[in-house]
Amino acid sequence: MNRLGRSGVEVSPLGFGAAGIGNLYTALDDEQAYEAVRAAWQRGIRYFDTAPHYGLGLSERRLGAALGEYDRASYTLSTKVGRRLEPADGTGDDLANGFAVPAAHRRVRDFSADGVRRTLEASLERLGLDRADVVYLHDPDDHAEQAFREGYPALEKLRSEGVVGAIGAGMNQAEMLTRFVRDTDVDVVLCAGRYTLLDRSAAAELLPEAAARGVSVVVGGAFNSGLLAHPTPESTYDYTRAPQELLDRALRLQAVAGRHGITLRAAALAHCAAHPAVACVLAGARSAAEVHDCAEQFGTPVPAAFWQELRDTGLLPPEEPS
């Protein structure tokens, strides 16, 4: 287990991202979601991440129910604030936002102090828990002023009151996360898709700053939404069709991995875990089979010769840790 910053909260090196069990893209039933969480537990995963955004609360309800059979002190759970759910007409679905669920609620972007508390209270009710171990400000990209002026201080107060153990921000960009690391007292930041074999933008400032200041980084999106898992012409990169240039690069990476007897998935996960600032690699899964495969790949030793070939061929910078 790895500690998050200066907090007493610990996470397993591999975490379970629960967007998938919130019916990301396609629907699955409660039993499939339960089996995915159960498989994660069987593989030693003890960190579980969710958010109200994931399936309009469905992910939180399913995750809370599945974790209900385990001792609360034996796992770490994070959720997010910034998208408050309000009842809606309920007509249609939420596929425009990526989730195959009825549009029974609408998301309201709210990083106010009151919004943070209300959103967290609603999340805990859906989860069936009395506390969250980690709470992130979720995607404050276009709401920076309110997030820094109101949202972050609200989280800091919740931490001081003992309501949450660790606080941070979770985003798909590195620049604002670097500002959180420099200008606030966050314990952890969740950086999705910006420290991968295809996009290492977080390596420029975010990861060095976090390491220097004792802030932990949780890395998500190791596969860039699919391209680094199974590169094909139909693969997605950041949730849209992958550009040909990136597909070609992913195929080159896959060929090198094959020559060294490993999968591209194993290499992608190992790359994320290698940086000293990284406390956990968060992998999304929607089935027990995906969880088991991810755990197998995460535990696969990656030969030093593989990394050296990537450096020699320009597929990895010389200074990148591995």
DRENVEXNU-498736 format. One record per residue (C-alpha): chain; x negated, y, z. Coordinates in pm, 1 decimal. Example, Ala and Ser with C-alpha at 12.3 -4.5 7.8 and 13.67 -1.06 7.14 Angstrom:
BEGIN
{"A"; {-1230.0; -450.0; 780.0}}
{"A"; {-1367.0; -106.0; 714.0}}
//
This chain:
BEGIN
{"A"; {0.0; 0.0; 0.0}}
{"A"; {-116.5; 354.7; -77.2}}
{"A"; {-36.8; 663.2; 128.0}}
{"A"; {125.0; 964.7; -39.0}}
{"A"; {-92.5; 1266.0; 33.1}}
{"A"; {-112.4; 1353.6; 398.6}}
{"A"; {227.3; 1204.6; 476.6}}
{"A"; {280.3; 875.3; 651.1}}
{"A"; {477.2; 741.4; 355.8}}
{"A"; {324.4; 448.5; 169.0}}
{"A"; {400.9; 302.1; -172.6}}
{"A"; {308.7; -19.5; -347.4}}
{"A"; {63.4; 19.3; -640.0}}
{"A"; {342.7; -83.9; -878.9}}
{"A"; {684.4; 75.9; -836.0}}
{"A"; {1034.9; 5.5; -970.5}}
{"A"; {1195.7; 282.2; -1174.8}}
{"A"; {1572.5; 247.6; -1149.9}}
{"A"; {1693.7; 447.6; -1450.6}}
{"A"; {1752.0; 121.5; -1639.3}}
{"A"; {1997.7; -15.2; -1384.7}}
{"A"; {2193.3; 306.8; -1427.2}}
{"A"; {2290.2; 181.2; -1775.7}}
{"A"; {2017.7; 364.3; -1963.6}}
{"A"; {2117.7; 342.8; -2334.4}}
{"A"; {2326.4; 26.2; -2291.2}}
{"A"; {2544.8; -119.4; -2017.5}}
{"A"; {2453.1; -402.9; -1785.6}}
{"A"; {2660.1; -552.0; -1507.0}}
{"A"; {2606.8; -534.6; -1132.1}}
{"A"; {2462.3; -885.3; -1115.0}}
{"A"; {2195.9; -808.4; -1376.7}}
{"A"; {2099.7; -495.9; -1184.0}}
{"A"; {2082.0; -692.2; -859.2}}
{"A"; {1860.6; -957.8; -1017.4}}
{"A"; {1621.4; -692.2; -1148.3}}
{"A"; {1577.8; -543.6; -800.0}}
{"A"; {1548.2; -890.4; -646.6}}
{"A"; {1275.4; -982.5; -898.3}}
{"A"; {1087.1; -664.7; -807.5}}
{"A"; {1099.3; -764.9; -442.8}}
{"A"; {977.2; -1114.8; -525.1}}
{"A"; {679.1; -965.5; -708.3}}
{"A"; {574.4; -757.2; -409.5}}
{"A"; {710.4; -423.0; -529.2}}
{"A"; {806.6; -210.5; -229.6}}
{"A"; {857.3; 130.5; -387.6}}
{"A"; {1186.6; 207.0; -561.8}}
{"A"; {1270.4; 534.3; -739.0}}
{"A"; {1612.0; 659.2; -845.5}}
{"A"; {1806.1; 983.1; -906.6}}
{"A"; {2165.0; 1110.7; -934.7}}
{"A"; {2092.2; 1176.8; -1303.5}}
{"A"; {2054.1; 804.8; -1373.9}}
{"A"; {2398.4; 690.1; -1479.7}}
{"A"; {2577.9; 970.8; -1292.6}}
{"A"; {2504.2; 804.8; -959.7}}
{"A"; {2536.7; 444.7; -1077.7}}
{"A"; {2164.9; 374.2; -1032.9}}
{"A"; {2175.4; 497.2; -672.7}}
{"A"; {2483.0; 288.6; -589.6}}
{"A"; {2337.2; -27.0; -741.9}}
{"A"; {1992.4; 20.1; -592.3}}
{"A"; {2131.8; 89.3; -247.5}}
{"A"; {2350.7; -220.3; -262.8}}
{"A"; {2065.8; -442.5; -381.6}}
{"A"; {1823.0; -315.9; -116.9}}
{"A"; {2083.2; -357.4; 153.2}}
{"A"; {1973.5; -713.0; 223.7}}
{"A"; {1619.8; -607.2; 315.7}}
{"A"; {1483.1; -445.5; 628.8}}
{"A"; {1493.4; -68.5; 578.2}}
{"A"; {1145.6; -26.9; 724.2}}
{"A"; {994.5; -266.7; 470.5}}
{"A"; {1035.5; -54.3; 154.6}}
{"A"; {996.0; 303.2; 34.0}}
{"A"; {1272.8; 477.9; -157.1}}
{"A"; {1269.6; 805.1; -347.0}}
{"A"; {1548.1; 1003.2; -505.7}}
{"A"; {1569.0; 1348.1; -661.5}}
{"A"; {1744.9; 1681.2; -631.9}}
{"A"; {1818.0; 1950.6; -888.1}}
{"A"; {2107.4; 1786.5; -1071.6}}
{"A"; {2419.4; 1806.9; -856.4}}
{"A"; {2710.5; 1585.2; -963.5}}
{"A"; {3057.6; 1735.3; -981.1}}
{"A"; {3381.2; 1553.1; -1076.2}}
{"A"; {3481.3; 1585.4; -1440.9}}
{"A"; {3781.7; 1490.1; -1652.1}}
{"A"; {3635.5; 1145.6; -1707.3}}
{"A"; {3714.1; 1124.9; -2076.4}}
{"A"; {3444.9; 988.9; -2303.9}}
{"A"; {3102.2; 861.0; -2203.7}}
{"A"; {2762.6; 994.4; -2101.4}}
{"A"; {2564.6; 858.4; -2396.1}}
{"A"; {2470.9; 1209.5; -2504.2}}
{"A"; {2258.9; 1214.6; -2188.4}}
{"A"; {2134.7; 859.9; -2245.7}}
{"A"; {2358.8; 658.9; -2013.9}}
{"A"; {2635.8; 413.5; -2105.2}}
{"A"; {2874.3; 517.0; -1827.5}}
{"A"; {3210.1; 698.8; -1820.7}}
{"A"; {3177.4; 1076.2; -1802.3}}
{"A"; {3343.7; 1087.1; -1461.2}}
{"A"; {3104.6; 1356.0; -1339.1}}
{"A"; {2908.3; 1642.6; -1485.4}}
{"A"; {2558.0; 1751.3; -1393.2}}
{"A"; {2505.6; 2100.0; -1252.8}}
{"A"; {2145.9; 2220.0; -1244.0}}
{"A"; {2107.1; 2352.3; -891.7}}
{"A"; {1774.2; 2414.7; -717.4}}
{"A"; {1920.7; 2636.3; -445.7}}
{"A"; {1863.0; 2548.2; -81.9}}
{"A"; {2230.7; 2460.3; -40.6}}
{"A"; {2226.2; 2260.4; -362.1}}
{"A"; {1924.0; 2059.1; -248.2}}
{"A"; {2092.7; 1963.1; 78.9}}
{"A"; {2428.9; 1884.1; -80.2}}
{"A"; {2269.4; 1675.7; -354.2}}
{"A"; {2060.6; 1477.9; -106.6}}
{"A"; {2361.0; 1416.4; 120.1}}
{"A"; {2560.5; 1281.7; -174.7}}
{"A"; {2269.2; 1061.8; -282.0}}
{"A"; {2235.4; 910.3; 64.9}}
{"A"; {2607.1; 835.6; 65.8}}
{"A"; {2582.5; 654.4; -267.0}}
{"A"; {2272.1; 468.9; -150.4}}
{"A"; {2432.9; 374.8; 180.4}}
{"A"; {2126.7; 502.3; 368.3}}
{"A"; {2062.2; 756.1; 639.9}}
{"A"; {1734.6; 880.9; 494.8}}
{"A"; {1518.0; 893.9; 184.2}}
{"A"; {1143.7; 844.3; 219.1}}
{"A"; {1052.7; 1071.4; -72.2}}
{"A"; {1252.8; 1346.7; -242.8}}
{"A"; {1144.7; 1509.9; -569.8}}
{"A"; {1263.5; 1829.1; -737.3}}
{"A"; {1382.7; 1679.7; -1066.4}}
{"A"; {1281.3; 1847.1; -1394.2}}
{"A"; {1283.9; 2213.9; -1285.3}}
{"A"; {1138.4; 2313.3; -1625.7}}
{"A"; {1383.0; 2596.8; -1702.7}}
{"A"; {1453.3; 2674.6; -1337.2}}
{"A"; {1104.6; 2745.2; -1207.7}}
{"A"; {1188.8; 3064.0; -1018.6}}
{"A"; {1472.8; 2905.3; -819.2}}
{"A"; {1281.6; 2581.0; -768.3}}
{"A"; {980.3; 2756.5; -616.1}}
{"A"; {1175.6; 3024.4; -429.8}}
{"A"; {1460.5; 2810.8; -289.4}}
{"A"; {1435.7; 2443.2; -377.1}}
{"A"; {1083.6; 2378.2; -256.1}}
{"A"; {1126.7; 2561.3; 78.9}}
{"A"; {1445.0; 2360.0; 135.4}}
{"A"; {1252.3; 2036.2; 87.2}}
{"A"; {975.2; 2162.6; 313.8}}
{"A"; {1234.1; 2228.4; 585.1}}
{"A"; {1388.0; 1882.5; 543.3}}
{"A"; {1040.6; 1733.7; 582.0}}
{"A"; {972.7; 1935.2; 897.6}}
{"A"; {1306.7; 1818.9; 1038.5}}
{"A"; {1212.7; 1456.7; 972.7}}
{"A"; {1499.7; 1405.2; 728.3}}
{"A"; {1252.5; 1302.2; 456.5}}
{"A"; {897.9; 1174.9; 487.6}}
{"A"; {735.0; 1316.8; 174.8}}
{"A"; {829.9; 1579.2; -82.3}}
{"A"; {728.5; 1664.5; -435.4}}
{"A"; {837.7; 1730.7; -791.3}}
{"A"; {897.3; 1495.7; -1083.2}}
{"A"; {865.4; 1610.2; -1444.0}}
{"A"; {776.1; 1513.9; -1799.9}}
{"A"; {510.2; 1786.9; -1817.1}}
{"A"; {181.5; 1845.8; -1639.3}}
{"A"; {157.9; 2225.0; -1633.7}}
{"A"; {427.0; 2305.0; -1376.4}}
{"A"; {329.8; 2003.8; -1168.1}}
{"A"; {-20.2; 2154.2; -1148.8}}
{"A"; {138.5; 2472.6; -1014.8}}
{"A"; {319.3; 2271.3; -748.3}}
{"A"; {-9.9; 2110.8; -647.9}}
{"A"; {-189.9; 2447.1; -630.4}}
{"A"; {78.9; 2670.3; -483.2}}
{"A"; {278.5; 2449.9; -245.6}}
{"A"; {225.1; 2183.8; 17.6}}
{"A"; {377.0; 1890.6; -173.7}}
{"A"; {267.8; 1540.2; -80.7}}
{"A"; {314.2; 1388.1; -424.3}}
{"A"; {407.1; 1466.2; -784.4}}
{"A"; {569.0; 1226.9; -1029.3}}
{"A"; {428.3; 1277.2; -1378.5}}
{"A"; {608.9; 1089.2; -1656.0}}
{"A"; {453.9; 1020.0; -1994.0}}
{"A"; {164.4; 1266.1; -1965.5}}
{"A"; {-106.7; 1024.5; -1855.1}}
{"A"; {-101.1; 739.0; -2101.8}}
{"A"; {-320.9; 587.8; -2369.6}}
{"A"; {-150.6; 824.7; -2616.2}}
{"A"; {-103.6; 1141.0; -2409.1}}
{"A"; {-364.5; 1231.2; -2149.8}}
{"A"; {-263.3; 1595.5; -2099.2}}
{"A"; {-234.7; 1539.2; -1722.2}}
{"A"; {-606.9; 1456.9; -1711.2}}
{"A"; {-708.1; 1813.3; -1797.0}}
{"A"; {-594.0; 1988.7; -1478.4}}
{"A"; {-320.8; 1803.8; -1288.8}}
{"A"; {-510.3; 1491.5; -1187.4}}
{"A"; {-836.0; 1669.2; -1090.6}}
{"A"; {-641.1; 1929.4; -889.4}}
{"A"; {-438.9; 1660.4; -714.5}}
{"A"; {-751.7; 1463.2; -627.9}}
{"A"; {-927.5; 1773.7; -495.8}}
{"A"; {-632.2; 1880.7; -280.9}}
{"A"; {-531.8; 1541.0; -145.5}}
{"A"; {-200.4; 1529.0; -332.8}}
{"A"; {-93.6; 1189.3; -465.4}}
{"A"; {28.6; 1128.1; -818.5}}
{"A"; {288.8; 873.0; -919.0}}
{"A"; {261.0; 803.7; -1291.6}}
{"A"; {570.4; 707.4; -1487.6}}
{"A"; {628.0; 647.0; -1856.4}}
{"A"; {318.5; 433.3; -1905.6}}
{"A"; {463.2; 303.2; -2233.8}}
{"A"; {579.5; 646.9; -2359.9}}
{"A"; {936.5; 510.4; -2375.5}}
{"A"; {840.2; 202.2; -2575.7}}
{"A"; {566.7; 268.3; -2827.7}}
{"A"; {291.1; 132.7; -2601.9}}
{"A"; {496.4; -173.3; -2513.5}}
{"A"; {575.8; -304.0; -2863.2}}
{"A"; {455.0; -73.9; -3141.1}}
{"A"; {670.8; -115.6; -3453.4}}
{"A"; {810.4; 130.2; -3708.6}}
{"A"; {1130.5; 135.7; -3499.3}}
{"A"; {953.6; 211.4; -3169.3}}
{"A"; {1034.7; 524.6; -2974.3}}
{"A"; {792.5; 779.0; -2832.5}}
{"A"; {934.7; 1010.4; -2566.5}}
{"A"; {1280.5; 876.4; -2654.4}}
{"A"; {1275.0; 961.3; -3026.2}}
{"A"; {1138.6; 774.2; -3326.9}}
{"A"; {760.1; 757.9; -3301.6}}
{"A"; {566.1; 970.6; -3552.4}}
{"A"; {356.5; 767.6; -3797.4}}
{"A"; {28.9; 909.7; -3660.9}}
{"A"; {107.1; 787.2; -3309.7}}
{"A"; {234.2; 453.0; -3437.3}}
{"A"; {-94.4; 401.4; -3622.3}}
{"A"; {-289.8; 486.3; -3307.0}}
{"A"; {-80.4; 247.8; -3097.5}}
{"A"; {-137.2; -30.1; -3349.7}}
{"A"; {-513.5; 32.2; -3333.9}}
{"A"; {-497.5; 11.6; -2953.6}}
{"A"; {-298.9; -309.7; -2978.1}}
{"A"; {-556.2; -461.6; -3213.2}}
{"A"; {-841.0; -381.1; -2973.8}}
{"A"; {-644.9; -529.6; -2684.5}}
{"A"; {-586.0; -847.3; -2883.2}}
{"A"; {-955.1; -883.1; -2956.5}}
{"A"; {-1020.6; -878.3; -2581.8}}
{"A"; {-749.4; -1127.5; -2496.9}}
{"A"; {-503.0; -890.1; -2329.8}}
{"A"; {-177.3; -722.2; -2424.5}}
{"A"; {-133.7; -354.1; -2499.0}}
{"A"; {112.7; -343.4; -2208.2}}
{"A"; {-155.6; -459.5; -1965.6}}
{"A"; {-397.9; -197.9; -2096.4}}
{"A"; {-138.6; 80.2; -2075.1}}
{"A"; {-56.9; 2.0; -1713.0}}
{"A"; {-421.4; -39.8; -1614.1}}
{"A"; {-510.8; 295.3; -1769.0}}
{"A"; {-246.8; 472.5; -1560.2}}
{"A"; {-363.5; 305.8; -1238.8}}
{"A"; {-733.8; 374.9; -1289.6}}
{"A"; {-747.8; 741.3; -1191.8}}
{"A"; {-834.4; 795.0; -821.9}}
{"A"; {-550.3; 1047.7; -778.9}}
{"A"; {-288.2; 790.1; -881.4}}
{"A"; {-116.3; 615.2; -590.8}}
{"A"; {143.0; 422.4; -791.1}}
{"A"; {244.3; 334.5; -1145.0}}
{"A"; {621.2; 350.8; -1177.7}}
{"A"; {765.1; 108.8; -1433.7}}
{"A"; {1126.1; 115.8; -1545.8}}
{"A"; {1303.7; -217.2; -1585.7}}
{"A"; {1659.7; -326.4; -1648.6}}
{"A"; {1628.8; -705.1; -1610.3}}
{"A"; {1451.5; -962.8; -1400.3}}
{"A"; {1257.6; -1074.9; -1708.3}}
{"A"; {1124.7; -723.8; -1768.2}}
{"A"; {1022.1; -693.1; -1403.3}}
{"A"; {835.4; -1023.5; -1408.0}}
{"A"; {658.9; -933.7; -1732.8}}
{"A"; {557.2; -593.9; -1600.3}}
{"A"; {419.6; -744.7; -1279.7}}
{"A"; {225.0; -1002.1; -1481.1}}
{"A"; {77.2; -734.4; -1705.9}}
{"A"; {-4.9; -507.0; -1412.2}}
{"A"; {-194.7; -789.4; -1245.3}}
{"A"; {-393.4; -881.6; -1558.2}}
{"A"; {-766.2; -795.8; -1534.0}}
{"A"; {-872.7; -573.3; -1821.9}}
{"A"; {-1231.7; -641.1; -1940.6}}
{"A"; {-1482.4; -357.1; -1918.8}}
{"A"; {-1570.7; -430.5; -2281.9}}
{"A"; {-1217.9; -329.5; -2383.9}}
{"A"; {-1258.3; 17.7; -2235.9}}
{"A"; {-1602.5; 50.2; -2387.5}}
{"A"; {-1469.5; -30.4; -2733.5}}
{"A"; {-1200.3; 233.9; -2692.1}}
{"A"; {-1468.4; 489.3; -2606.3}}
{"A"; {-1694.4; 378.8; -2889.0}}
{"A"; {-1413.0; 411.9; -3142.7}}
{"A"; {-1279.0; 744.5; -3012.2}}
{"A"; {-955.4; 597.3; -2882.1}}
{"A"; {-1048.3; 701.6; -2527.8}}
{"A"; {-1262.6; 997.4; -2413.3}}
{"A"; {-1602.7; 906.7; -2267.9}}
{"A"; {-1518.9; 1056.2; -1927.0}}
{"A"; {-1186.8; 873.4; -1879.4}}
{"A"; {-1187.3; 643.2; -1571.6}}
{"A"; {-1102.0; 278.2; -1625.5}}
//
